[in-house]
């Protein structure tokens, strides 16, 4: 099965994440952010990396910019959040989770932030650092799709 491109920003009504029959309405390529927040994030071997806490939209371009991933539990020492480029994630529709091809140790060393002190995600220096860490091309360096 081909994995969907989740950068569309289109909205789902919360239906299941199975491949829809053509013409049957929203499906895994059209999903509401609220249906994704709270999903598990794992590495390519299925080991837990955390949970999707937020989806950050670039309101100027309408693109999904980052997923905010939580690692640990909110009340634990060392609870951190990580901004992960949206294109670094892959939706696993069978297991209803996201896959990030990063090992736990690498995620633990990633640029993270305190839940009470979010970075300025519009700062291009910060954004370049995040994209460089995860090996993704910044979304703002790609041309917008033709209408």
N, CA, C and O atoms as CSV, one atom per row, in Angstrom:
chain,resi,resn,atom,element,x,y,z
A,1,UNK,N,N,0.846,-1.172,0.000
A,1,UNK,CA,C,0.000,0.000,0.000
A,1,UNK,C,C,0.898,1.244,0.000
A,1,UNK,O,O,1.883,1.294,0.736
A,2,UNK,N,N,0.571,2.223,-0.801
A,2,UNK,CA,C,1.308,3.482,-0.805
A,2,UNK,C,C,0.934,4.285,0.425
A,2,UNK,O,O,-0.239,4.362,0.790
A,3,UNK,N,N,1.925,4.879,1.062
A,3,UNK,CA,C,1.660,5.730,2.214
A,3,UNK,C,C,1.187,7.084,1.711
A,3,UNK,O,O,1.723,7.587,0.723
A,4,UNK,N,N,0.210,7.683,2.355
A,4,UNK,CA,C,-0.334,8.956,1.889
A,4,UNK,C,C,0.620,10.109,2.161
A,4,UNK,O,O,1.421,10.070,3.094
A,5,UNK,N,N,0.513,11.140,1.319
A,5,UNK,CA,C,1.228,12.386,1.541
A,5,UNK,C,C,0.353,13.240,2.436
A,5,UNK,O,O,-0.735,13.648,2.030
A,6,UNK,N,N,0.811,13.519,3.652
A,6,UNK,CA,C,-0.019,14.209,4.634
A,6,UNK,C,C,0.135,15.722,4.605
A,6,UNK,O,O,-0.346,16.403,5.511
A,7,UNK,N,N,0.792,16.261,3.589
A,7,UNK,CA,C,1.058,17.688,3.563
A,7,UNK,C,C,-0.091,18.503,2.979
A,7,UNK,O,O,0.030,19.721,2.848
A,8,UNK,N,N,-1.182,17.873,2.631
A,8,UNK,CA,C,-2.264,18.593,1.970
A,8,UNK,C,C,-2.950,19.595,2.868
A,8,UNK,O,O,-3.392,20.646,2.402
A,9,UNK,N,N,-3.049,19.283,4.169
A,9,UNK,CA,C,-3.748,20.175,5.072
A,9,UNK,C,C,-5.258,20.063,4.956
A,9,UNK,O,O,-5.973,20.812,5.622
A,10,UNK,N,N,-5.771,19.147,4.127
A,10,UNK,CA,C,-7.206,18.970,3.983
A,10,UNK,C,C,-7.800,18.337,5.230
A,10,UNK,O,O,-7.074,17.789,6.060
A,11,UNK,N,N,-9.112,18.413,5.362
A,11,UNK,CA,C,-9.782,18.021,6.593
A,11,UNK,C,C,-10.558,16.725,6.414
A,11,UNK,O,O,-11.201,16.507,5.388
A,12,UNK,N,N,-10.487,15.872,7.425
A,12,UNK,CA,C,-11.240,14.624,7.496
A,12,UNK,C,C,-12.326,14.801,8.548
A,12,UNK,O,O,-12.214,15.654,9.429
A,13,UNK,N,N,-13.348,14.015,8.456
A,13,UNK,CA,C,-14.424,14.091,9.428
A,13,UNK,C,C,-14.230,13.104,10.567
A,13,UNK,O,O,-15.125,12.950,11.398
A,14,UNK,N,N,-13.082,12.430,10.628
A,14,UNK,CA,C,-12.799,11.506,11.708
A,14,UNK,C,C,-13.100,10.065,11.361
A,14,UNK,O,O,-13.163,9.224,12.258
A,15,UNK,N,N,-13.287,9.751,10.094
A,15,UNK,CA,C,-13.569,8.371,9.695
A,15,UNK,C,C,-12.318,7.518,9.846
A,15,UNK,O,O,-11.248,8.031,10.173
A,16,UNK,N,N,-12.450,6.233,9.611
A,16,UNK,CA,C,-11.342,5.295,9.801
A,16,UNK,C,C,-10.194,5.598,8.855
A,16,UNK,O,O,-10.347,6.330,7.877
A,17,UNK,N,N,-9.040,5.020,9.166
A,17,UNK,CA,C,-7.840,5.256,8.377
A,17,UNK,C,C,-7.558,4.109,7.423
A,17,UNK,O,O,-6.394,3.784,7.189
A,18,UNK,N,N,-8.549,3.511,6.888
A,18,UNK,CA,C,-8.341,2.491,5.875
A,18,UNK,C,C,-8.451,3.159,4.522
A,18,UNK,O,O,-9.054,4.225,4.396
A,19,UNK,N,N,-7.876,2.541,3.521
A,19,UNK,CA,C,-7.938,3.126,2.186
A,19,UNK,C,C,-9.395,3.205,1.737
A,19,UNK,O,O,-10.087,2.187,1.719
A,20,UNK,N,N,-9.867,4.385,1.376
A,20,UNK,CA,C,-11.259,4.506,0.949
A,20,UNK,C,C,-11.430,4.007,-0.484
A,20,UNK,O,O,-10.480,3.987,-1.267
A,21,UNK,N,N,-12.635,3.614,-0.805
A,21,UNK,CA,C,-12.972,3.325,-2.193
A,21,UNK,C,C,-13.088,4.671,-2.895
A,21,UNK,O,O,-13.516,5.648,-2.281
A,22,UNK,N,N,-12.718,4.739,-4.156
A,22,UNK,CA,C,-12.824,6.019,-4.875
A,22,UNK,C,C,-14.232,6.589,-4.763
A,22,UNK,O,O,-15.222,5.879,-4.939
A,23,UNK,N,N,-14.301,7.876,-4.468
A,23,UNK,CA,C,-15.566,8.565,-4.402
A,23,UNK,C,C,-16.335,8.383,-3.108
A,23,UNK,O,O,-17.500,8.773,-3.025
A,24,UNK,N,N,-15.700,7.793,-2.084
A,24,UNK,CA,C,-16.424,7.555,-0.838
A,24,UNK,C,C,-16.168,8.616,0.216
A,24,UNK,O,O,-16.668,8.490,1.334
A,25,UNK,N,N,-15.416,9.647,-0.095
A,25,UNK,CA,C,-15.229,10.719,0.872
A,25,UNK,C,C,-13.871,10.711,1.529
A,25,UNK,O,O,-12.941,10.076,1.032
A,26,UNK,N,N,-13.742,11.419,2.657
A,26,UNK,CA,C,-12.459,11.564,3.324
A,26,UNK,C,C,-11.836,10.214,3.686
A,26,UNK,O,O,-12.537,9.242,3.966
A,27,UNK,N,N,-10.533,10.182,3.673
A,27,UNK,CA,C,-9.772,8.988,4.007
A,27,UNK,C,C,-8.403,9.373,4.504
A,27,UNK,O,O,-8.226,10.495,4.979
A,28,UNK,N,N,-7.429,8.496,4.415
A,28,UNK,CA,C,-6.134,8.779,5.015
A,28,UNK,C,C,-5.361,9.921,4.364
A,28,UNK,O,O,-4.423,10.435,4.975
A,29,UNK,N,N,-5.710,10.333,3.166
A,29,UNK,CA,C,-5.032,11.495,2.597
A,29,UNK,C,C,-5.737,12.792,2.974
A,29,UNK,O,O,-5.210,13.875,2.721
A,30,UNK,N,N,-6.902,12.698,3.565
A,30,UNK,CA,C,-7.660,13.861,4.026
A,30,UNK,C,C,-8.057,13.603,5.466
A,30,UNK,O,O,-9.043,12.919,5.741
A,31,UNK,N,N,-7.283,14.156,6.376
A,31,UNK,CA,C,-7.541,13.874,7.786
A,31,UNK,C,C,-7.523,15.149,8.602
A,31,UNK,O,O,-6.720,16.048,8.352
A,32,UNK,N,N,-8.397,15.222,9.562
A,32,UNK,CA,C,-8.429,16.350,10.471
A,32,UNK,C,C,-7.300,16.247,11.482
A,32,UNK,O,O,-6.966,15.154,11.938
A,33,UNK,N,N,-6.721,17.365,11.827
A,33,UNK,CA,C,-5.627,17.376,12.799
A,33,UNK,C,C,-6.053,16.744,14.115
A,33,UNK,O,O,-5.262,16.049,14.752
A,34,UNK,N,N,-7.283,16.976,14.527
A,34,UNK,CA,C,-7.751,16.438,15.807
A,34,UNK,C,C,-7.769,14.914,15.810
A,34,UNK,O,O,-7.652,14.299,16.869
A,35,UNK,N,N,-7.915,14.292,14.629
A,35,UNK,CA,C,-7.905,12.830,14.581
A,35,UNK,C,C,-6.493,12.271,14.693
A,35,UNK,O,O,-6.322,11.079,14.948
A,36,UNK,N,N,-5.482,13.108,14.507
A,36,UNK,CA,C,-4.087,12.661,14.548
A,36,UNK,C,C,-3.404,12.974,15.873
A,36,UNK,O,O,-2.550,12.211,16.326
A,37,UNK,N,N,-3.771,14.082,16.494
A,37,UNK,CA,C,-3.164,14.461,17.773
A,37,UNK,C,C,-3.474,13.369,18.791
A,37,UNK,O,O,-4.616,12.931,18.933
A,38,UNK,N,N,-2.441,12.947,19.485
A,38,UNK,CA,C,-2.568,11.867,20.454
A,38,UNK,C,C,-2.090,10.529,19.921
A,38,UNK,O,O,-1.937,9.573,20.681
A,39,UNK,N,N,-1.851,10.454,18.608
A,39,UNK,CA,C,-1.361,9.206,18.028
A,39,UNK,C,C,0.046,8.894,18.515
A,39,UNK,O,O,0.834,9.794,18.808
A,40,UNK,N,N,0.342,7.620,18.593
A,40,UNK,CA,C,1.682,7.158,18.959
A,40,UNK,C,C,2.645,7.450,17.812
A,40,UNK,O,O,2.256,7.494,16.644
A,41,UNK,N,N,3.904,7.646,18.173
A,41,UNK,CA,C,4.988,7.781,17.206
A,41,UNK,C,C,6.014,6.722,17.577
A,41,UNK,O,O,6.411,6.609,18.737
A,42,UNK,N,N,6.437,5.954,16.594
A,42,UNK,CA,C,7.407,4.896,16.861
A,42,UNK,C,C,8.540,4.975,15.846
A,42,UNK,O,O,8.456,5.699,14.854
A,43,UNK,N,N,9.604,4.214,16.112
A,43,UNK,CA,C,10.689,4.125,15.143
A,43,UNK,C,C,10.345,3.048,14.121
A,43,UNK,O,O,9.284,2.430,14.206
A,44,UNK,N,N,11.228,2.819,13.161
A,44,UNK,CA,C,10.939,1.865,12.092
A,44,UNK,C,C,10.819,0.420,12.590
A,44,UNK,O,O,10.302,-0.432,11.867
A,45,UNK,N,N,11.285,0.129,13.804
A,45,UNK,CA,C,11.148,-1.206,14.393
A,45,UNK,C,C,9.908,-1.331,15.278
A,45,UNK,O,O,9.666,-2.393,15.852
A,46,UNK,N,N,9.126,-0.269,15.395
A,46,UNK,CA,C,7.914,-0.304,16.202
A,46,UNK,C,C,8.108,0.084,17.651
A,46,UNK,O,O,7.168,0.000,18.441
A,47,UNK,N,N,9.327,0.515,18.026
A,47,UNK,CA,C,9.590,0.953,19.397
A,47,UNK,C,C,9.019,2.350,19.613
A,47,UNK,O,O,9.166,3.219,18.753
A,48,UNK,N,N,8.382,2.568,20.732
A,48,UNK,CA,C,7.741,3.842,21.024
A,48,UNK,C,C,8.758,4.970,21.156
A,48,UNK,O,O,9.776,4.832,21.834
A,49,UNK,N,N,8.462,6.090,20.495
A,49,UNK,CA,C,9.259,7.307,20.631
A,49,UNK,C,C,8.498,8.385,21.389
A,49,UNK,O,O,9.105,9.305,21.937
A,50,UNK,N,N,7.194,8.278,21.423
A,50,UNK,CA,C,6.393,9.284,22.108
A,50,UNK,C,C,5.011,9.375,21.499
A,50,UNK,O,O,4.467,8.404,20.973
A,51,UNK,N,N,4.460,10.578,21.587
A,51,UNK,CA,C,3.091,10.813,21.160
A,51,UNK,C,C,3.010,12.145,20.433
A,51,UNK,O,O,3.694,13.100,20.801
A,52,UNK,N,N,2.179,12.210,19.405
A,52,UNK,CA,C,1.956,13.451,18.672
A,52,UNK,C,C,1.112,14.385,19.534
A,52,UNK,O,O,-0.025,14.057,19.874
A,53,UNK,N,N,1.657,15.540,19.887
A,53,UNK,CA,C,0.961,16.480,20.767
A,53,UNK,C,C,0.317,17.638,20.019
A,53,UNK,O,O,-0.691,18.185,20.468
A,54,UNK,N,N,0.888,18.012,18.890
A,54,UNK,CA,C,0.390,19.196,18.187
A,54,UNK,C,C,0.836,19.120,16.741
A,54,UNK,O,O,1.849,18.495,16.427
A,55,UNK,N,N,0.076,19.758,15.861
A,55,UNK,CA,C,0.438,19.889,14.459
A,55,UNK,C,C,0.509,21.382,14.172
A,55,UNK,O,O,-0.458,22.113,14.384
A,56,UNK,N,N,1.663,21.824,13.689
A,56,UNK,CA,C,1.898,23.244,13.460
A,56,UNK,C,C,1.712,23.575,11.980
A,56,UNK,O,O,2.342,22.972,11.111
A,57,UNK,N,N,0.838,24.539,11.712
A,57,UNK,CA,C,0.536,24.972,10.355
A,57,UNK,C,C,1.212,26.300,10.064
A,57,UNK,O,O,1.249,27.186,10.917
A,58,UNK,N,N,1.743,26.434,8.863
A,58,UNK,CA,C,2.243,27.718,8.397
A,58,UNK,C,C,1.047,28.428,7.782
A,58,UNK,O,O,0.629,28.098,6.672
A,59,UNK,N,N,0.504,29.384,8.487
A,59,UNK,CA,C,-0.729,30.028,8.041
A,59,UNK,C,C,-0.527,30.892,6.795
A,59,UNK,O,O,-1.492,31.214,6.102
A,60,UNK,N,N,0.710,31.266,6.509
A,60,UNK,CA,C,0.960,32.059,5.299
A,60,UNK,C,C,0.848,31.213,4.046
A,60,UNK,O,O,0.356,31.683,3.020
A,61,UNK,N,N,1.304,29.959,4.120
A,61,UNK,CA,C,1.334,29.106,2.938
A,61,UNK,C,C,0.278,28.009,2.965
A,61,UNK,O,O,-0.005,27.399,1.934
A,62,UNK,N,N,-0.303,27.752,4.125
A,62,UNK,CA,C,-1.271,26.682,4.255
A,62,UNK,C,C,-0.644,25.304,4.350
A,62,UNK,O,O,-1.342,24.299,4.215
A,63,UNK,N,N,0.644,25.239,4.578
A,63,UNK,CA,C,1.348,23.959,4.665
A,63,UNK,C,C,1.479,23.496,6.110
A,63,UNK,O,O,1.555,24.300,7.039
A,64,UNK,N,N,1.503,22.192,6.271
A,64,UNK,CA,C,1.821,21.620,7.571
A,64,UNK,C,C,3.334,21.710,7.717
A,64,UNK,O,O,4.071,21.215,6.864
A,65,UNK,N,N,3.798,22.335,8.783
A,65,UNK,CA,C,5.224,22.567,8.962
A,65,UNK,C,C,5.862,21.517,9.864
A,65,UNK,O,O,6.831,20.866,9.472
A,66,UNK,N,N,5.329,21.350,11.061
A,66,UNK,CA,C,5.949,20.467,12.050
A,66,UNK,C,C,4.896,19.684,12.808
A,66,UNK,O,O,3.739,20.088,12.929
A,67,UNK,N,N,5.340,18.565,13.305
A,67,UNK,CA,C,4.582,17.814,14.303
A,67,UNK,C,C,5.334,18.014,15.606
A,67,UNK,O,O,6.563,17.948,15.628
A,68,UNK,N,N,4.621,18.253,16.674
A,68,UNK,CA,C,5.259,18.364,17.978
A,68,UNK,C,C,5.064,17.019,18.674
A,68,UNK,O,O,3.943,16.558,18.888
A,69,UNK,N,N,6.182,16.417,19.012
A,69,UNK,CA,C,6.217,15.096,19.615
A,69,UNK,C,C,6.584,15.222,21.084
A,69,UNK,O,O,7.522,15.939,21.431
A,70,UNK,N,N,5.855,14.535,21.944
A,70,UNK,CA,C,6.214,14.514,23.367
A,70,UNK,C,C,6.954,13.227,23.647
A,70,UNK,O,O,6.635,12.173,23.096
A,71,UNK,N,N,7.944,13.326,24.510
A,71,UNK,CA,C,8.716,12.163,24.925
A,71,UNK,C,C,8.640,12.084,26.440
A,71,UNK,O,O,8.960,13.051,27.131
A,72,UNK,N,N,8.222,10.951,26.954
A,72,UNK,CA,C,8.034,10.809,28.393
A,72,UNK,C,C,6.627,11.220,28.769
A,72,UNK,O,O,5.818,11.565,27.908
A,73,UNK,N,N,6.340,11.183,30.048
A,73,UNK,CA,C,5.024,11.602,30.513
A,73,UNK,C,C,5.102,13.012,31.053
A,73,UNK,O,O,6.157,13.455,31.508
A,74,UNK,N,N,4.001,13.708,31.004
A,74,UNK,CA,C,3.964,15.122,31.370
A,74,UNK,C,C,4.479,15.379,32.789
A,74,UNK,O,O,5.064,16.432,33.039
A,75,UNK,N,N,4.279,14.463,33.703
A,75,UNK,CA,C,4.699,14.669,35.087
A,75,UNK,C,C,6.094,14.132,35.374
A,75,UNK,O,O,6.581,14.267,36.497
A,76,UNK,N,N,6.745,13.527,34.388
A,76,UNK,CA,C,8.065,12.940,34.632
A,76,UNK,C,C,9.175,13.979,34.493
A,76,UNK,O,O,9.027,14.983,33.795
A,77,UNK,N,N,10.277,13.718,35.165
A,77,UNK,CA,C,11.465,14.558,35.033
A,77,UNK,C,C,12.007,14.357,33.629
A,77,UNK,O,O,12.051,13.229,33.136
A,78,UNK,N,N,12.409,15.413,32.994
A,78,UNK,CA,C,12.958,15.318,31.654
A,78,UNK,C,C,11.915,15.310,30.550
A,78,UNK,O,O,12.246,15.031,29.398
A,79,UNK,N,N,10.667,15.607,30.874
A,79,UNK,CA,C,9.623,15.670,29.856
A,79,UNK,C,C,9.970,16.780,28.885
A,79,UNK,O,O,10.156,17.930,29.283
A,80,UNK,N,N,10.055,16.431,27.605
A,80,UNK,CA,C,10.414,17.408,26.580
A,80,UNK,C,C,9.518,17.264,25.377
A,80,UNK,O,O,8.890,16.228,25.156
A,81,UNK,N,N,9.478,18.313,24.619
A,81,UNK,CA,C,8.784,18.310,23.345
A,81,UNK,C,C,9.814,18.466,22.231
A,81,UNK,O,O,10.871,19.068,22.419
A,82,UNK,N,N,9.485,17.916,21.077
A,82,UNK,CA,C,10.372,17.984,19.922
A,82,UNK,C,C,9.564,18.395,18.704
A,82,UNK,O,O,8.516,17.813,18.425
A,83,UNK,N,N,10.045,19.389,17.983
A,83,UNK,CA,C,9.441,19.746,16.704
A,83,UNK,C,C,10.097,18.865,15.650
A,83,UNK,O,O,11.316,18.880,15.480
A,84,UNK,N,N,9.279,18.105,14.952
A,84,UNK,CA,C,9.764,17.198,13.923
A,84,UNK,C,C,9.192,17.665,12.593
A,84,UNK,O,O,7.984,17.878,12.487
A,85,UNK,N,N,10.032,17.830,11.576
A,85,UNK,CA,C,9.476,18.222,10.274
A,85,UNK,C,C,8.394,17.232,9.835
A,85,UNK,O,O,8.565,16.017,9.939
A,86,UNK,N,N,7.303,17.765,9.353
A,86,UNK,CA,C,6.173,16.933,8.972
A,86,UNK,C,C,6.580,15.843,7.981
A,86,UNK,O,O,6.099,14.713,8.068
A,87,UNK,N,N,7.460,16.178,7.046
A,87,UNK,CA,C,7.869,15.221,6.022
A,87,UNK,C,C,8.781,14.126,6.565
A,87,UNK,O,O,9.069,13.167,5.848
A,88,UNK,N,N,9.242,14.239,7.801
A,88,UNK,CA,C,10.060,13.188,8.402
A,88,UNK,C,C,9.181,12.057,8.937
A,88,UNK,O,O,9.683,10.984,9.271
A,89,UNK,N,N,7.883,12.296,9.017
A,89,UNK,CA,C,6.942,11.302,9.540
A,89,UNK,C,C,6.242,10.560,8.408
A,89,UNK,O,O,6.039,11.089,7.315
A,90,UNK,N,N,5.886,9.332,8.704
A,90,UNK,CA,C,5.102,8.522,7.777
A,90,UNK,C,C,3.925,7.956,8.552
A,90,UNK,O,O,4.096,7.429,9.651
A,91,UNK,N,N,2.738,8.062,7.988
A,91,UNK,CA,C,1.551,7.537,8.643
A,91,UNK,C,C,1.442,6.038,8.385
A,91,UNK,O,O,1.419,5.602,7.234
A,92,UNK,N,N,1.375,5.262,9.444
A,92,UNK,CA,C,1.156,3.820,9.384
A,92,UNK,C,C,-0.342,3.629,9.585
A,92,UNK,O,O,-0.821,3.599,10.719
A,93,UNK,N,N,-1.085,3.500,8.480
A,93,UNK,CA,C,-2.541,3.436,8.559
A,93,UNK,C,C,-3.024,2.130,9.170
A,93,UNK,O,O,-4.104,2.091,9.761
A,94,UNK,N,N,-2.256,1.071,9.040
A,94,UNK,CA,C,-2.668,-0.226,9.593
A,94,UNK,C,C,-2.674,-0.179,11.117
A,94,UNK,O,O,-3.622,-0.642,11.751
A,95,UNK,N,N,-1.607,0.385,11.709
A,95,UNK,CA,C,-1.474,0.431,13.162
A,95,UNK,C,C,-1.916,1.749,13.774
A,95,UNK,O,O,-1.826,1.938,14.988
A,96,UNK,N,N,-2.400,2.670,12.927
A,96,UNK,CA,C,-2.884,3.978,13.380
A,96,UNK,C,C,-1.861,4.695,14.252
A,96,UNK,O,O,-2.128,5.056,15.398
A,97,UNK,N,N,-0.681,4.889,13.667
A,97,UNK,CA,C,0.416,5.567,14.347
A,97,UNK,C,C,1.328,6.192,13.297
A,97,UNK,O,O,1.187,5.948,12.098
A,98,UNK,N,N,2.252,6.991,13.771
A,98,UNK,CA,C,3.255,7.581,12.896
A,98,UNK,C,C,4.579,6.860,13.079
A,98,UNK,O,O,4.881,6.348,14.158
A,99,UNK,N,N,5.361,6.827,12.012
A,99,UNK,CA,C,6.694,6.245,12.060
A,99,UNK,C,C,7.693,7.361,11.772
A,99,UNK,O,O,7.548,8.110,10.805
A,100,UNK,N,N,8.697,7.458,12.619
A,100,UNK,CA,C,9.797,8.407,12.461
A,100,UNK,C,C,11.064,7.575,12.408
A,100,UNK,O,O,11.377,6.872,13.368
A,101,UNK,N,N,11.796,7.638,11.310
A,101,UNK,CA,C,12.993,6.815,11.156
A,101,UNK,C,C,14.171,7.404,11.925
A,101,UNK,O,O,15.176,7.816,11.344
A,102,UNK,N,N,14.019,7.433,13.236
A,102,UNK,CA,C,15.045,7.911,14.158
A,102,UNK,C,C,15.034,6.976,15.356
A,102,UNK,O,O,13.970,6.640,15.876
A,103,UNK,N,N,16.200,6.559,15.792
A,103,UNK,CA,C,16.271,5.729,16.992
A,103,UNK,C,C,16.055,6.585,18.236
A,103,UNK,O,O,16.291,7.793,18.215
A,104,UNK,N,N,15.609,5.960,19.306
A,104,UNK,CA,C,15.299,6.655,20.562
A,104,UNK,C,C,16.477,7.504,21.036
A,104,UNK,O,O,16.281,8.640,21.470
A,105,UNK,N,N,17.702,6.970,20.960
A,105,UNK,CA,C,18.875,7.720,21.411
A,105,UNK,C,C,19.077,8.993,20.594
A,105,UNK,O,O,19.467,10.031,21.130
A,106,UNK,N,N,18.808,8.902,19.293
A,106,UNK,CA,C,18.953,10.095,18.446
A,106,UNK,C,C,17.871,11.110,18.780
A,106,UNK,O,O,18.140,12.310,18.817
A,107,UNK,N,N,16.656,10.646,19.023
A,107,UNK,CA,C,15.587,11.573,19.406
A,107,UNK,C,C,15.922,12.246,20.732
A,107,UNK,O,O,15.700,13.446,20.890
A,108,UNK,N,N,16.455,11.484,21.687
A,108,UNK,CA,C,16.815,12.059,22.982
A,108,UNK,C,C,17.858,13.160,22.853
A,108,UNK,O,O,17.934,14.049,23.701
A,109,UNK,N,N,18.670,13.103,21.787
A,109,UNK,CA,C,19.706,14.120,21.552
A,109,UNK,C,C,19.227,15.246,20.633
A,109,UNK,O,O,19.956,16.207,20.390
A,110,UNK,N,N,18.014,15.122,20.133
A,110,UNK,CA,C,17.488,16.121,19.202
A,110,UNK,C,C,17.242,17.445,19.906
A,110,UNK,O,O,17.072,17.489,21.125
A,111,UNK,N,N,17.225,18.535,19.123
A,111,UNK,CA,C,16.856,19.820,19.715
A,111,UNK,C,C,15.420,19.754,20.215
A,111,UNK,O,O,14.491,19.616,19.419
A,112,UNK,N,N,15.235,19.848,21.499
A,112,UNK,CA,C,13.909,19.811,22.098
A,112,UNK,C,C,13.646,21.089,22.860
A,112,UNK,O,O,14.468,22.005,22.873
A,113,UNK,N,N,12.488,21.140,23.495
A,113,UNK,CA,C,12.160,22.341,24.250
A,113,UNK,C,C,11.220,22.000,25.392
A,113,UNK,O,O,10.543,20.972,25.385
A,114,UNK,N,N,11.200,22.879,26.356
A,114,UNK,CA,C,10.356,22.744,27.529
A,114,UNK,C,C,8.912,23.094,27.146
A,114,UNK,O,O,8.692,24.042,26.392
A,115,UNK,N,N,7.941,22.355,27.646
A,115,UNK,CA,C,6.544,22.642,27.300
A,115,UNK,C,C,6.097,24.063,27.642
A,115,UNK,O,O,5.136,24.564,27.058
A,116,UNK,N,N,6.775,24.707,28.572
A,116,UNK,CA,C,6.418,26.075,28.959
A,116,UNK,C,C,7.224,27.136,28.214
A,116,UNK,O,O,6.989,28.330,28.401
A,117,UNK,N,N,8.167,26.720,27.375
A,117,UNK,CA,C,9.023,27.665,26.642
A,117,UNK,C,C,9.222,27.189,25.214
A,117,UNK,O,O,10.268,26.636,24.874
A,118,UNK,N,N,8.221,27.406,24.388
A,118,UNK,CA,C,8.287,26.992,22.995
A,118,UNK,C,C,9.242,27.907,22.223
A,118,UNK,O,O,9.322,29.102,22.509
A,119,UNK,N,N,9.957,27.356,21.258
A,119,UNK,CA,C,10.830,28.198,20.423
A,119,UNK,C,C,9.994,29.000,19.426
A,119,UNK,O,O,8.810,28.729,19.225
A,120,UNK,N,N,10.626,29.975,18.819
A,120,UNK,CA,C,9.993,30.732,17.750
A,120,UNK,C,C,10.137,29.899,16.480
A,120,UNK,O,O,11.163,29.963,15.803
A,121,UNK,N,N,9.124,29.131,16.164
A,121,UNK,CA,C,9.197,28.215,15.029
A,121,UNK,C,C,9.208,28.929,13.683
A,121,UNK,O,O,9.466,28.303,12.655
A,122,UNK,N,N,8.933,30.224,13.676
A,122,UNK,CA,C,9.021,31.009,12.450
A,122,UNK,C,C,10.442,31.509,12.201
A,122,UNK,O,O,10.733,32.041,11.130
A,123,UNK,N,N,11.326,31.340,13.183
A,123,UNK,CA,C,12.716,31.760,13.043
A,123,UNK,C,C,13.434,30.801,12.089
A,123,UNK,O,O,13.536,29.608,12.371
A,124,UNK,N,N,13.924,31.312,10.976
A,124,UNK,CA,C,14.517,30.460,9.953
A,124,UNK,C,C,15.801,29.778,10.427
A,124,UNK,O,O,16.090,28.667,9.983
A,125,UNK,N,N,16.567,30.392,11.296
A,125,UNK,CA,C,17.766,29.744,11.832
A,125,UNK,C,C,17.382,28.513,12.636
A,125,UNK,O,O,17.990,27.452,12.490
A,126,UNK,N,N,16.366,28.656,13.488
A,126,UNK,CA,C,15.879,27.514,14.258
A,126,UNK,C,C,15.352,26.437,13.327
A,126,UNK,O,O,15.680,25.261,13.487
A,127,UNK,N,N,14.537,26.829,12.353
A,127,UNK,CA,C,13.936,25.879,11.419
A,127,UNK,C,C,14.996,25.127,10.623
A,127,UNK,O,O,14.880,23.917,10.428
A,128,UNK,N,N,16.020,25.827,10.165
A,128,UNK,CA,C,17.094,25.171,9.418
A,128,UNK,C,C,17.806,24.133,10.276
A,128,UNK,O,O,18.180,23.068,9.783
A,129,UNK,N,N,17.995,24.438,11.556
A,129,UNK,CA,C,18.624,23.493,12.477
A,129,UNK,C,C,17.782,22.223,12.602
A,129,UNK,O,O,18.322,21.117,12.583
A,130,UNK,N,N,16.481,22.376,12.728
A,130,UNK,CA,C,15.579,21.226,12.867
A,130,UNK,C,C,15.604,20.376,11.598
A,130,UNK,O,O,15.743,19.155,11.670
A,131,UNK,N,N,15.469,21.013,10.448
A,131,UNK,CA,C,15.477,20.263,9.189
A,131,UNK,C,C,16.821,19.582,8.955
A,131,UNK,O,O,16.862,18.457,8.457
A,132,UNK,N,N,17.896,20.232,9.300
A,132,UNK,CA,C,19.215,19.626,9.164
A,132,UNK,C,C,19.348,18.399,10.055
A,132,UNK,O,O,19.886,17.378,9.627
A,133,UNK,N,N,18.864,18.491,11.290
A,133,UNK,CA,C,18.970,17.379,12.238
A,133,UNK,C,C,18.244,16.139,11.721
A,133,UNK,O,O,18.746,15.023,11.850
A,134,UNK,N,N,17.065,16.337,11.137
A,134,UNK,CA,C,16.262,15.208,10.666
A,134,UNK,C,C,16.515,14.867,9.194
A,134,UNK,O,O,15.941,13.910,8.674
A,135,UNK,N,N,17.370,15.641,8.524
A,135,UNK,CA,C,17.718,15.338,7.135
A,135,UNK,C,C,16.594,15.565,6.151
A,135,UNK,O,O,16.462,14.834,5.170
A,136,UNK,N,N,15.778,16.581,6.409
A,136,UNK,CA,C,14.661,16.885,5.512
A,136,UNK,C,C,14.872,18.234,4.840
A,136,UNK,O,O,15.524,19.123,5.387
A,137,UNK,N,N,14.315,18.368,3.655
A,137,UNK,CA,C,14.338,19.648,2.965
A,137,UNK,C,C,13.274,20.534,3.601
A,137,UNK,O,O,12.131,20.104,3.753
A,138,UNK,N,N,13.624,21.754,3.975
A,138,UNK,CA,C,12.616,22.635,4.571
A,138,UNK,C,C,11.417,22.821,3.644
A,138,UNK,O,O,11.566,23.006,2.436
A,139,UNK,N,N,10.250,22.768,4.227
A,139,UNK,CA,C,9.023,22.910,3.441
A,139,UNK,C,C,8.974,24.258,2.746
A,139,UNK,O,O,8.380,24.379,1.675
A,140,UNK,N,N,9.590,25.274,3.337
A,140,UNK,CA,C,9.552,26.622,2.778
A,140,UNK,C,C,10.517,26.785,1.614
A,140,UNK,O,O,10.480,27.807,0.929
A,141,UNK,N,N,11.391,25.792,1.371
A,141,UNK,CA,C,12.294,25.826,0.231
A,141,UNK,C,C,11.691,25.127,-0.988
A,141,UNK,O,O,12.269,25.177,-2.074
A,142,UNK,N,N,10.552,24.486,-0.824
A,142,UNK,CA,C,9.896,23.794,-1.946
A,142,UNK,C,C,8.841,24.713,-2.503
A,142,UNK,O,O,8.174,25.430,-1.757
A,143,UNK,N,N,8.685,24.697,-3.817
A,143,UNK,CA,C,7.645,25.553,-4.410
A,143,UNK,C,C,6.255,25.105,-3.987
A,143,UNK,O,O,6.012,23.919,-3.762
A,144,UNK,N,N,5.368,26.046,-3.885
A,144,UNK,CA,C,3.974,25.732,-3.597
A,144,UNK,C,C,3.368,25.025,-4.793
A,144,UNK,O,O,3.693,25.363,-5.931
A,145,UNK,N,N,2.504,24.059,-4.570
A,145,UNK,CA,C,1.851,23.387,-5.704
A,145,UNK,C,C,1.005,24.374,-6.498
A,145,UNK,O,O,0.456,25.330,-5.950
A,146,UNK,N,N,0.913,24.122,-7.791
A,146,UNK,CA,C,0.082,24.974,-8.655
A,146,UNK,C,C,-1.387,24.746,-8.303
A,146,UNK,O,O,-1.799,23.626,-8.002
A,147,UNK,N,N,-2.156,25.811,-8.345
A,147,UNK,CA,C,-3.598,25.695,-8.056
A,147,UNK,C,C,-4.340,25.175,-9.215
A,147,UNK,O,O,-5.559,25.015,-9.146
